[in-house]
Amino acid sequence: MSISMDDLELSCWECEGKGVIEQQGKQQTECPKCEGKGTVLTAQGQTLLHFIKKHL
């Protein structure tokens, strides 16, 4: 079984993968959905992260 990065995370739909959201013209703020990373975890990614945190 192999797992690809696409199985674990997706581009953030809120900031379109940029990590920042433009507000009031030119002011940019960190995207609240992805916390500035530009990606969000899938359900499988969240499960893997939980497993790793539990065993480390």
C-alpha positions in Angstrom: 0.0 0.0 0.0 1.4 3.4 -0.9 0.1 6.8 0.3 0.6 9.9 -1.8 0.7 13.5 -0.5 -2.6 14.1 -2.3 -4.2 11.4 0.0 -3.0 13.4 3.1 -3.5 17.0 2.2 -5.3 19.3 -0.2 -4.8 22.9 -1.3 -6.7 25.2 1.0 -10.0 26.3 -0.6 -10.2 29.5 1.4 -6.9 31.0 0.2 -6.4 28.9 -2.9 -3.2 27.5 -1.5 -1.5 30.9 -1.0 -1.6 30.8 2.8 -2.8 34.4 3.0 -6.1 36.2 2.3 -6.2 39.7 0.9 -8.4 42.0 2.9 -9.4 45.6 2.4 -7.6 46.0 -0.9 -4.0 45.2 -0.4 -3.7 44.1 3.3 -2.9 40.4 3.6 -3.6 38.3 6.6 -2.8 34.7 7.4 -5.5 32.3 6.3 -7.5 31.1 9.3 -8.5 27.8 7.6 -4.9 26.5 6.9 -3.0 28.7 9.4 -0.9 30.1 6.6 0.3 26.7 5.4 -1.7 26.7 2.1 -2.9 23.2 2.7 -5.5 21.4 4.8 -5.4 17.8 6.0 -7.7 15.3 4.6 -9.4 12.8 6.9 -6.7 10.3 6.2 -4.0 12.9 6.9 -5.7 13.8 10.3 -5.7 10.1 11.2 -2.1 9.6 10.4 -1.1 12.8 12.3 -3.1 11.6 15.4 -1.4 8.2 15.2 2.1 9.7 15.0 1.4 12.1 17.9 0.1 9.3 20.0 3.2 7.1 19.5 5.9 9.7 19.7 
